[in-house]
Amino acid sequence: MSINKATPQDWNNLRQSYPAIERTAEDTKVDTKDMVNSPGHYTYGNIECIDAIEESMSAEAFRGYCKGAAMKYIWRYERKGKPLEDLQKCRWYLARLIASHQEQSETSK
């Protein structure tokens, strides 16, 4: 069936089968208190973006992601106007990279 040939009943059936995702103000609230460890704009519902990224890839790929992110913040920390925040973000990604290697070491013992 073409989208152009869909009847109102077809659209109603579609809406019932696939209801819209309801978002609340709480879901979209940005927490400006801690822009390094848990920025609100990186959380949707109860899932933080970094956790979804980690689950979506292998441990090796995730370590590469963390390494690249740490390098990005080191690279630009003198140019964006918030050098301390960028250095803290670099440290955050570096800590995730270290933790990933520690987990690998502990599981391979």
C-alpha positions as CSV (number, residue, x, y, z in Angstrom):
1,M,0.0,0.0,0.0
2,S,1.2,3.5,-0.8
3,I,1.2,6.2,1.8
4,N,-0.8,8.3,-0.5
5,K,-3.6,5.6,-0.7
6,A,-3.9,5.1,3.1
7,T,-7.4,5.6,4.5
8,P,-8.2,7.3,7.8
9,Q,-8.9,3.8,9.2
10,D,-5.4,2.7,8.1
11,W,-3.9,5.7,10.0
12,N,-6.0,4.9,13.1
13,N,-4.8,1.3,13.0
14,L,-1.2,2.5,12.7
15,R,-1.6,4.9,15.7
16,Q,-3.0,2.1,17.8
17,S,-0.3,-0.4,16.8
18,Y,2.5,2.1,17.3
19,P,1.6,4.8,19.9
20,A,3.6,7.9,20.1
21,I,6.3,8.1,22.7
22,E,5.2,10.5,25.4
23,R,7.9,12.9,26.6
24,T,7.6,14.9,29.7
25,A,9.4,18.0,30.8
26,E,11.4,15.8,33.1
27,D,12.8,13.8,30.1
28,T,14.0,16.9,28.4
29,K,15.3,18.9,31.4
30,V,18.9,19.9,31.1
31,D,20.9,19.7,34.3
32,T,23.5,22.5,34.2
33,K,24.9,21.6,37.6
34,D,27.3,18.9,36.5
35,M,28.3,19.3,32.9
36,V,31.2,16.9,33.2
37,N,30.0,13.8,35.0
38,S,26.3,13.7,34.1
39,P,25.1,16.5,31.8
40,G,21.3,16.3,31.6
41,H,21.2,16.6,27.9
42,Y,22.9,13.2,27.6
43,T,20.2,11.4,29.5
44,Y,16.9,10.3,28.0
45,G,14.5,8.7,30.6
46,N,16.7,6.5,32.7
47,I,19.4,5.8,30.1
48,E,22.5,7.8,29.8
49,C,24.0,8.1,26.3
50,I,27.4,6.8,27.3
51,D,25.8,3.6,28.6
52,A,23.9,3.1,25.4
53,I,27.0,3.7,23.4
54,E,29.0,1.2,25.4
55,E,26.3,-1.5,25.1
56,S,26.1,-1.0,21.3
57,M,29.7,-1.9,20.6
58,S,32.5,-4.3,21.5
59,A,34.7,-3.5,24.5
60,E,37.6,-2.8,22.1
61,A,35.4,-0.4,20.0
62,F,34.2,1.4,23.2
63,R,37.8,1.8,24.4
64,G,38.6,3.5,21.0
65,Y,35.6,5.7,21.5
66,C,36.8,6.8,24.9
67,K,40.3,7.3,23.7
68,G,39.1,9.5,20.8
69,A,36.8,11.5,23.1
70,A,39.6,12.1,25.6
71,M,41.9,13.2,22.7
72,K,39.2,15.6,21.4
73,Y,38.9,17.4,24.8
74,I,42.7,17.7,25.2
75,W,43.0,19.0,21.6
76,R,40.5,21.8,22.1
77,Y,40.7,22.7,25.8
78,E,42.6,26.0,25.1
79,R,40.3,27.1,22.3
80,K,36.7,26.8,23.5
81,G,36.7,29.2,26.5
82,K,36.2,26.6,29.2
83,P,39.6,25.0,29.6
84,L,38.9,23.5,33.0
85,E,35.6,21.9,32.0
86,D,37.2,20.4,28.9
87,L,40.1,19.0,30.9
88,Q,37.7,17.5,33.4
89,K,35.7,15.9,30.5
90,C,39.0,14.5,29.2
91,R,39.7,13.1,32.6
92,W,36.2,11.6,32.7
93,Y,36.7,9.7,29.4
94,L,40.2,8.7,30.4
95,A,38.7,7.2,33.6
96,R,36.1,5.3,31.6
97,L,39.0,4.0,29.3
98,I,41.0,2.9,32.4
99,A,37.9,1.2,33.9
100,S,37.3,-0.7,30.7
101,H,40.9,-2.0,30.7
102,Q,40.6,-2.9,34.4
103,E,37.4,-4.9,33.8
104,Q,39.1,-6.8,31.0
105,S,42.1,-7.6,33.2
106,E,39.9,-8.8,36.0
107,T,37.9,-11.1,33.7
108,S,40.9,-12.6,32.0
109,K,42.5,-13.7,35.3
